Amino acid sequence: MSTDRIAKISKLAWLPAGRRSKWVVVAFWLIIAALTIGPSSLLAGAQENDAVSWLPGDAESTKVIQAAEQFQPKDEIPAILVYERAGGVTTQDLASVTGQVAEFNSLALVEHDPVGPIPSPDGLALQVVVPINAGTGGWDSLSGVVEDLRAIASDSPSGLAVHVTGPGGFAADSAEAFAGIDGKLLYAAVVVVVVILLVTYRSPFLWLLPVVSAGLALTVAQAVVYVLATRADLTVNAQSAGILTVLVFGAGTDYALLLVARYREELRRHQDRHEAMAFALQRTAPAIFASGATVIAGMLCLLAASMNSTRGLGPVAAVGIAVGLMVMLTFLPALLVICGRWVFWPVRPAFGSADHTLTGFWARVGRRVARAPRATWVGTSAVLVVAALGIFQLNAVGLQNKDAFYGTPDSVVGEQVLADHFPAGSGQPVVVIANADHAPAVGAAMTDVPGITEVTDPIVRGDLAYLAGTLESAPDSQAAIDTVDRVRDAIHQVDGADAIAGGDTATRGDTLTASNRDNWVIIPLILAVVLVILMLLLRAVVAPVILIATVVLSFAAALGISALAFRHLFGFAGADTSMPLFVFVFLVALGIDYNIFLMTRVHEEAKQFGTRRGALIGLGATGGVITSAGLVLAGTFAVLATLPVVSFAEIGFAVALGVLLDTLIVRSVLVTALNLDVGRHMWWPSRLARFEDPEHLPALGATVRHRAMSGTEAPHVE
């Protein structure tokens, strides 16, 4: 190896690859791990799962929660106990429940007297409303109290069935569904990664290094997020904490696979493993860094969201990717160099050995695509467009409580019993806050609204009045949301009242409105940011525009197929309002990775052999590793389906499907066909666009042997 070529390697590439510096790098990260393992374990306690941490910050329902604090704590959530006896409630039943209410009142987080027991009009049921002050712990605090309520209510007369429902019951069931989410997702992600790495490298040792590196990245990322949550007012909830685990393991292992693949390639060209790693880093770091920067930029676009839960996810995910990027470009290379070639056993990449990646499966795919590139990309695009038509089957208007879980938890059963015997909106009223001197007029306006069956007398404290209206429709239905809209229209017309309407149904409607707004704002923003990064990386305009178009087409196809699967295969009633946005963010930000990995290699090879030959070499060289990376990322997102929550399962399924489409079809077939058809014009307006493809090139196998065995490089265009 010439000293001139070695001198061209940057000092940063030598840092984790150096004979002495590799030990310094490993020692540095071990110290960081020791310092962060404590804070990372505290992240679960820093989560905010109360209502305000999820709601749109400027929504009317959020303002009601804040304004109603002088009437009830903002974190007070009602749990509704509904008792039912098929033959009718007896005197003994009524006496027993009345005694239970006194016990409910003695519970630590029940700060206001429960309401009830309230007999149903048909005499078959009783209702008790227990206000629980969940505090900042949100649903985590509710779980224990709801269990206490169930324990007390279990001492009911024989034949009197009891269920806990309402906001408190559903929150407790949600907490149970998310219990241990970090551990479940972590273990499932590790299993997926280990299996795929074992299949990819067929080595009993190599898989351990990326997994250890990803575990280190996750620990450090969780510690950083914990510090931001406790000292910088960053909102972290169960959703963002769970996605952080999946994202760090999935994306981090992707970066590891790309680096290991190039390192193995360079080991065949360099006798010294330190030189091999330095060259591998020099050639892969720009692509990995650009990929990570794309994901970070895409995630930070979520700061423009109006939903607090969505906005909080952006910095959490960005921190995870940034830490994963640093670990995989420093700690992992140092570990690989320390371990040496033996870590690849039993298939060790010996110096001068043949590299079969460019004559393997993906090289053969490239040669087939090259026979008719235009027909290939037109046909592939047509198939994806047809698949995208399934989007019209997507019902992303939110999930009703009964459809939000796998199976039927107690809160769902209780909601149905409540609806059978009481007014549908019982226990979850429309809450209105108004100026006290206009309360009678506001109450009259509410009474006249269709869909409101009863309005309470105003409760006045200071200058404000509190009113509650009972809904005729189920509180989680579209009909109830429409009623809330009518209530708002009516009370807003009362001059001087400054009335605002909230409650659980209003929250649901505001969430839907905010999610729709976020889709229209954030999706174009992410596309623009990713396009700029691709232009800077590839120094071109045509290629980035084409790549963005392919990823958007892949997203649409994945969402279309997912919508059909949700409705006709899994039987889901609909989709969460935020699902399309989350799927788009992950697919565009992460899916573009594979195009970056491929196109940076094509760009590198095009300088030497022309764009068309470079496209085939790039596909052959990156096909295997990108396929493995796609399987890892798809597998890690698929583990979200292990949670008994429909919204998480939908996100996991759609992202996993989209990643597989990107990996197996879009990148390997569609993008390669476009490279072959468009040719050098892909790089317009850069100088490379003016570099004519050589008419006579050696066979691909000869090119591979030349590059593997020779220390020289063919002339190329900068």
Sequence and secondary structure as in RCSB ss.txt:
>XXXX:A:sequence
MSTDRIAKISKLAWLPAGRRSKWVVVAFWLIIAALTIGPSSLLAGAQENDAVSWLPGDAESTKVIQAAEQFQPKD
EIPAILVYERAGGVTTQDLASVTGQVAEFNSLALVEHDPVGPIPSPDGLALQVVVPINAGTGGWDSLSGVVEDLR
AIASDSPSGLAVHVTGPGGFAADSAEAFAGIDGKLLYAAVVVVVVILLVTYRSPFLWLLPVVSAGLALTVAQAVV
YVLATRADLTVNAQSAGILTVLVFGAGTDYALLLVARYREELRRHQDRHEAMAFALQRTAPAIFASGATVIAGML
CLLAASMNSTRGLGPVAAVGIAVGLMVMLTFLPALLVICGRWVFWPVRPAFGSADHTLTGFWARVGRRVARAPRA
TWVGTSAVLVVAALGIFQLNAVGLQNKDAFYGTPDSVVGEQVLADHFPAGSGQPVVVIANADHAPAVGAAMTDVP
GITEVTDPIVRGDLAYLAGTLESAPDSQAAIDTVDRVRDAIHQVDGADAIAGGDTATRGDTLTASNRDNWVIIPL
ILAVVLVILMLLLRAVVAPVILIATVVLSFAAALGISALAFRHLFGFAGADTSMPLFVFVFLVALGIDYNIFLMT
RVHEEAKQFGTRRGALIGLGATGGVITSAGLVLAGTFAVLATLPVVSFAEIGFAVALGVLLDTLIVRSVLVTALN
LDVGRHMWWPSRLARFEDPEHLPALGATVRHRAMSGTEAPHVE
>XXXX:A:secstr
  HHHHHTS HHHHTTTSTTHHHHHHHHHHHHHHHHHHHHHTGGGG   SGGGTSBTT HHHHHHHHGGGTS TT
EEEEEEEEE TT   HHHHHHHHHHHHHHHTSTT  S  EEEEE TTSSEEEEEEEEE GGGTHHHHHHHHHHHH
HHHTSS TT EEEEEHHHHHHHHHHHHHTTHHHHHHHHHHHHHHHHHHHHH  TTTTHHHHHHHHHHHHHHHHHH
HHHHHHS     HHHHHHHHHHHHHHHHHHHHHHHHHHHHHHTT SSHHHHHHHHHHHHHHHHHHHHHHHHHHHH
GGGG SBHHHHHHHHHHHHHHHHHHHHHHHHHHHHHHHH GGGGTTS   TT    GGGSHHHHHHHHHHHSHHH
HHHHHHHHHHHHHGGGGG   S   GGGSBSS  HHHHHHHHHHHHS TTTTS EEEEEEGGGHHHHHHHHHTST
TEEEE   EEETTEEEEEEEESS TTSHHHHHHHHHHHHHHHTSTT   EEESHHHHHHHHHHHHHHHHHHHHHH
HHHHHHHHHHHHHT SHHHHHHHHHHHHHHHHHHHHHHHIIIIIS      TTHHHHHHHHHHHHHHHHHHHHHH
HHHHHHHHH HHHHHHHHHHHHHHHHHHHHHHHHHHHHGGGGSSBHHHHHHHHHHHHHHHHIIIIIIIIIIHHHH
HHHGGGGGTTSGGGG    SS   HHHHHHHHHH S       
